[in-house]
Structure formats: C-alpha cells, structure tokens
C-alpha cells in the first residue's frame, strides 16, 4: 500500500478516526499494531512472517539480556539472527551469482541454485531499527521495553515501515508509551508535510523518471548531453522520491500526534561530502556512524585507519542499498571522496576560503557523478555511460525544459530557506500559499500512477 495511491487514502480514512477515538484508552496500541500489520499485509501476507519473527526474537533476547550475566552473548545472537534474515531474503541470490561466476571462471561444472525468495518491502529498514534498539539496550543507552505490544508497534509502526526513517528507541518509544493527544496544529502541520511529500513524488520524481528511464535503459545509444541531462535529473529524481516518502511518512505520523525524525535537510546545499551525509538520509547516516563506523575505530587511530573505516562503512552502506556491485562501487566512490576531502578540508586553506556557492557546486557535481553507479543496471552500463558522457560527441537532446524550471524553483526555495529569508518562508501565509499552489498544480497536470518508491526495494 503506497502513500500516493487511493487504497491508502481509503485505509487512512478508516484508521485515523478510530485512532483518535482510542486515544486515552487501552485500545490505542492494539489498534496501531493491527493497522500496521494490515498496511504491510496489503503488499503480501508473506511479508508478515519475517516482521513478526524478528519482533518476537529481539523482544525475548533483550529480556534475557537484562537478566543474564553474559549479555554480550545475547547481543551477538540477536545481531546474527537479524543479519541472517537479511542475508536469506536479500543477498542469497547475490551470493549465489558470485559463487557461480567464480565456479564458471574455474571451469567447475557445478551451479549453486538460490532459493526463490521474495524480498519483503522495507525489510532492511525495520531490521536496522531493531538492531539499533538491541544494541542501545546492551549499551544502556535506552531501557528495554517490557511490553511486547509496545515493542511490536515500535518495530512495525506503519508510516515508517516501508522506507524509514530508521527511528531510535529513545525517540519513538516514549511517544508510544505516553498518550499525548493529537492537536489541531498536529493535523494541519502533518497534512502540510503530506502534501509537500505527495507533490515531490507524483509531480516531480515520477515526472523526471520518464526521461531518466529512457536514457538509462540504453546508455550505449545515448549521446553525451542526453546522459549528462539524465544523470542531473536522476540526482533530483532520487531526492524528490525518497524525501517525498519521508515527508508523507512524517506527515501521517504527525497527524496522529507522533513525531518522526527529519531525514533530509536540503542535501544539495552541502558544502562538503561530510556535510552531505549529515543532510542526506540522516537516519541511515547516523545508524552507520553509531553502529558501524565508531565500532570499527572511527577516527581514533590515525589518518590511514580513519580512511579505511570510512571506506568500509560507505561500501557496507552501498551494499545495504541493494545486492549489486554497482551499489558497492557507489559506496566506494563516496568513501574515497569522503576520506580524501576530509583531510583536504583541514589542510587546504584556499578550499575553506572558497565561496560557499563554489563548494556547493563541487559537492553537487561529485554526488551527481556517483549517482551514475546507483542508477546504472550494471557496472558495464555505468562505464558505458561515463565513457559516452565524456567521449562521445554532443548531439541534440530533448531535455524537458519544464523539469529544469521546476528544479530551479526548488533550488531557489532551498537557498532562500537557508538564508536570512527563512523567517519569511516559515510564515503561515507563505506556507499555506505554497501548499495551495502545489495542490492546484497537481489537480491540473498530474495523473497518479502509483509508481513504487525507489527506496522500497531496499
């Protein structure tokens, strides 16, 4: 069930009034759990099996961890279990294909057959959230949730179930434990967030996807300008698509009186790669920082060790996104760039003194280049696109000028938001006007197709 389709609108029209009626009663959390599981089962009842399994296992493990003299053993058991579920559903085929490639290279007449398992939507998101919760309980950073019901709602809360944000226990669980009533301001702010996210998805991301798909489906047949334009547009497509989902998720939760964390903060205005990853997919960046990068040693053991830790963390982040070498390479490109520029930022005075707009454009150019590996169907296609982008002759390209105009408008709005004009953009009359313009634009030009969110496949 996708946020931008009519089934969800019908679903929420039933769920929301009942939820408001159950506030202050013992039925609130059971209703949230039932509706979350129904929301997920709409995509396939089969998806409920790993969700319920990991929920119960981690609940029991943390209970044992609290009373055990060997809590580390239970932590290891939980992480191993969650990673095993992730590998089984997401990486079995990838591992099998690579083993078969090695066997074929060695001319061994044997083929490893991978089980035909369907990847449940959102699996990576709720598993990372559950792993983070167990680690925080082990570290004493949060207290264990004694109620299986509250724990289950924490894992499966439907607005964030399919594509995050990856919430921390200290942020979401207290809101589930309390019974703060949703206010009128919660409803209006949540509805505003939802409309903005809906606009990003159906009016911008899906519109840009048409051109990007045409070019990237056959990069060998496209000329330099077409590939450059498609890569530029894809950078914005993936941003509008994912931040649009997050805005809708936060909007739905906010209307229910629950606040999810901000997941994007104008990432294309970043002045460094470090700044970019503080703004892009913030919940995932923080997760990998706290549960991978820092345990590896962080920046505590010298420049070379820090660079290695950054590279490993970014490559694992790439592999988390999808079971393909293109995503590992995308992570490696970011890892090398992050590690290299981290040192430059501290030693190159001329770089720090460069105008802010220059640094922003350099970061945007690097991030956009890296998106080639994220979007390409294979490493071969990625190299073909890069080769033709910088080696083929320019040709006429039917780049949608209206798309460029929309992107320019968004970019200008973001620049204004991070300037002294922010106070003006935050005024109620301006916000209401922007929402009305978005609604009018969508009513006149957009026909929702229900195209899945890009990050749902992760």
N, C-alpha and C positions, 0 to 999 in steps of 0.2 A: 504494500500500500504506500504510494508515493504522495508526499505533501501537496503536490501541484495537480492532483487528479480528483475527479468528482467522488470516487469511493472514499477518499479521506475526508472530504468536506461532509459527506453523509455520516461517516463514522464519528467525526468530532462533534457534529450537531447532536448526536445522541450522548456521547461520552461527557461532554462539557457540562450540560445542565445537571446530569446525575452527579457528576463530581462536585459541583457547587452545593448540591443538596446534601451530600455526605460529609461535607466539611464539619468538623467538630464531633463526628461520630466515629464509632469503631469500624464503620464500613468503608471509610475513605481509602485506606491502603489496600484492602481486598479488591475494591473496585479498580484501583490503579493497576494492580497486578493482573487482574482478569483482562482489562482493556489492553494492557501492554502485550500480553500473550496473544490476544485476538488480532491485534495490529500486526504482530510478527507472523502469526499463522496464516494471514491473508496471502503472504508470499509463498507459503508452503508449510504444512503442518510438520513436515520433516525437520524444519529449522528449529522447532521447539526442543528436540532431543538434546543436542549439544548445549543449548542455553540452560535447560533445566539441570542437566548433568553437572556442568561446571559450577552452577549456582550452589547446588547441594554439596558438592565436594569441597568447595572453598569455605562454605559455612561450617562444615564438620571439621575441616583442617584447622581453621582459626580457633574453634572451640577446644580442640586438642592442644594446639599451640599454647593457649593461655594457661593450661594446667600442666603441661609437660616440662620435664627437666631438660629436654632436648628439643627446644623449639625450632632450631635450625633444620633438623631432620624433617619436620612437618612443613617448613617453608620450602625446602627442596622438593618434597613430594608434590606440593601444590603447583609450583612453577613447572616441574616436569610434566605433571598432568595437563596443565593448560597448554604448554608448548606441544605436547603430543597430540592434543586435539587439533591445534592449529596446523601442525605438520600433516596430520592424517587428511584433513579436508582441503588444505590449501597447497601443500607442497609435495604430496605424494607423486603427482604426475610430473612435476618439475624434476624431482629427484630421479624418477624412473627414466625420463627422457635423457637426462645427462648420463646416467649409467649405461643406457643403450647406446649413446653416442660413443662412449669410451669402449664398450664391447665391440661396436662396429669398427672403430679405429684399430683395435687389436685383432680384428677378424675372428672374434669368438662367436660361434653360431648359436647365440642364445639371446632371447629378448625378454626383458622384465616387463610383465604386464601390470599396469597400475589399476587399482580398483576404481570403477566408475562412480566416484562420489561427487555429489553436487555441493559446491561451496555455499554454505549459508550466508546470506547477506548480513553484513555487519559483524561477522564472527571476530575479525581482528580487533574491532573497536571494543566490544564488551569483554573480550579476553584480556586485553591490555588493562582495561579499567579494573578487572577482577584481580589481576596480578599485582597492580599497584596497591590495591586495598590490602591484600595479604602481606605484601612487603611492609606497608606502613604499620600494620598491626604488629608485625615482628619487630620493627624498629621502635615501637612505642610512640609513633607519630600520630596514631589515632587509636581510639578504643574499639574493641571488637563489638560488632552489632549482635546482641544476644537474640534478637528476634529474627527467625528465618523469613518471616513475611517482609520485614523492612529490608533485610539483605537482598531478597529476591527482587523487590521493587527497585532498589539501588542499581542492580545489575541490568534490569530489563526495562527501565523507565522509557516508554515508547518514543517521546520526542527525540531522544539522543541515541536510540538503539541502533539505527542503521548506519550512521556515519558520524557519530560523536556529537558534541565534544566529549573527550575522554575525561570524565569528571573525577575529582579527588574525593575520597570519602569524607574528609574534613569539611568539604564544601556542600556536598549534596545530602549526605546522611542527616545532618542536623535539620535540614529543611523537611525531610521526610519524618523525622521524629517529632517535630513541632507541628502545630496546626494553625499557622498564621493564615488568616483569611485573605483571599484574593480581593484586591481593591479595584475600584473603577479605574484608577491610574494603571494598575497592572494590566487590566484588559486593554485599555487604549494603547499603552506602550507596546504590549505584546502584539496587538493587531497591526500596529505600525511596522514592527520588526518583520512580521509575517509578510506584509505587502511588499516591503523592500526586498526580502528574500525571493518572493514569488516573481517579482519583476526581474531580478538578476537571473533567475533560472530560465523562465519562459520567454522573456523579451530580449535577453542579451545572450546568455550561454547557448541556448538552443539555436538561436539565430546565427551566431558565429560558427556553430558546429557544422552547419551546412557547407560553408566554404572550406573549412579546415578538412573535413572528411573527403571532399572532392579531391583536394591536392594530396593529402597524405595516404589516400588509398592507392595512389600510383605515383610515388615521388620520382620515379625514373622517367616519367612522361611530362614532368612539370619543369618550367624554366625558373631561373634564379629569382626573379621578382615575385612569382607566384609562391615559391617556397618561403621566401622571406616574409611575405604578407601572411601566409598561412601560419607560420611559426609565431609571428607577432600576435595574430588573432587568437591562436591557441593559448598563449600566455594569459590572455584576458578571459577566454572561454573557461579554462580550468579554475581561474579565480572566481568568476561570476557563478559558476556551477557549485563549487564547494562552499564558498562563503554564503551563497544563496541558500543552500541546505541549512547551514548553521544558523542563519538569520531566521529561517522558518522554524527550526527546532527551538531556538531560544524564544521566539515569539509565542509558540504554542505553550511552552512551559511557563512563560511569564504570565499568560492569560490565566494559568492555573495557580498563580502565586508562587511559582518556583523559578529561581534564577539560575540559569546555566552560565558557565563561564564564557567570556568573549574568546572567540577562536581566531579572528582575523583583525588586524589593526593597520589598514592601508599598507600592505606589504610592499607594493611597488613604489613607495616613497622612501624605502630603506636606503641608508647611506653607506651600508657595508653588508657583507653576507651575514655577519653575526647579527646585525640589526634586522636583516630579512627574516632570519629564523626566529627572532623574537616576535615577529609580526605575523608570520605565516603559520597556519595550523598550530597555534600556540599550545594547545593541549597536548598534541603529539610531540612537539619540540621539547616541552617541559618533561614529558614522560621519558623520552630517550635521554635527556640530560640527567635526570634524577636516578633512573634505574639501569642505565647502560653506561653513559659517559663517565659519571662520577665513580661508580664501582670499578670501572676499568683503570681508574687512577686520575681521571680528569686532567688538570694542568699542574699537578703537584710534583711531577718527576722530570721536569726539563722539557725543552722545546721539541726534541725528537719524539719523546713519549707522548707529549700532548698532541702532536700532529698525527701520530699513529692512532691515538684514541679517537680523535675527531674523524679520521678516515674510516675506522671500523664502525663507529656509531652511524655515520652517514650511509655507509654501504648497507648496514643492517636496516636502517630506515628505508632505503630504497627497496630492499628485498621484502620488507614488510608490506610495501605498497602493492607489489604483485610478484608472483613467482615467475620471473623472466629476467634474463641477463641484461636487457635494456634498462630495467629499473635499478639493478645493481650498479650499472655503469652511470646512470643518472646520479645515484647517491655518491659514487666515487668522484664524479666531476665536482659536485658540491663540496665533498670532503676535502679534495685537493685545493679547491679555490678558497674554502673557509680557512684551512690551515695556513696557506700561503699569505692570504691577505691579513690574517690575524697578526702576523709578525710585521707586515708592512705598515699596518696602521699605527704601530707603536714606534717604528723607526723612521718612516718616511714623512718628514715634516711637510713637504710640498703636497703630499696626498691629503693630510689632515687640513691643510690650509686651502685646498681647492674649493671652489664654490659648491654649495650644497647641491645645486641642480646638476652639476657635473658628476658628483659622486653618485647621485641617484640614477642618472642615466647609465653610468658604467655598471652599477649593480643590476639594473634592469636588463641591460644588454647581456650580461653574463647569465642571469637567471633564465632569460628567454632562450639563449643558446642551449642551455642544459635541458630545457623542455623538449628539445628535439628527441632526445633519448627516451623521455617519458611518453611521448606521443607515437613514435615510430613503432610499427608492428614487429620489427626485428632489428638486430644490430646492423644487418646488411642494409635495410631500408634507411636507418639513421645515417650511415656513412654515405649512402647514395644521395640523400637529401643534402647533407653538408657539402659533398663534392659538387653537386649541381648548383647549390646555392652560391658557392664561391668560384665555381669553374665554368659554368655554362653561360651562354650569352643571355643578356636580358631580353625579354620579349613583352609584348603587350599582355597585361594582366587585368582581368576583370575583378579587381578587388572591390568589395562593396563599400562605397564611399560613405553610405549611411552608417555602416558599422564603425568606421573610423570616427565619424562625428559623435556617435554615442560614447565611444571610448574616450574621446577628447573631453566630452562633457563630464564624464565620471572622474577623469583625472583632475580636471579643474576643480571639481567639487571637493576631492580629497585634498588637494593643495590648499584650498580655502579653509578646510576643516582643521588643518594643522598650522594655520596662520592666525593672525590677530582677528580674523573674521569669524572664528569659531563661535563666538558668542552669538553672532547674528544667525548662523545656521542652526543653532540649538533653540532658537525662539520657537514657541509653539506654532505661531502663524506660518513660519517658513516650513517647518516640518509637515504641517497639515497640507500646505500648498504642494510640496514635493510629492506627498503620497497621492493627492488628487490627480496631479499630472501623470504619475505612474499608472494609476487606475484608468484614466482616460486613454492613455497610450495603448494599454493592453486591451481595453474594450474595442478600440478601433482597428488594431493591427494584429493582435496575437490570437492564434488558434492553438490552445494547449494540445500537445500530442502525447504527453505522459512519458517523454523520453527519460530513461533512468538517469540518476545522478552518477557522475563519473566515479566518485569515491565509494559508491555502494559495492563495487566489485572488489574492494579491498577488505 
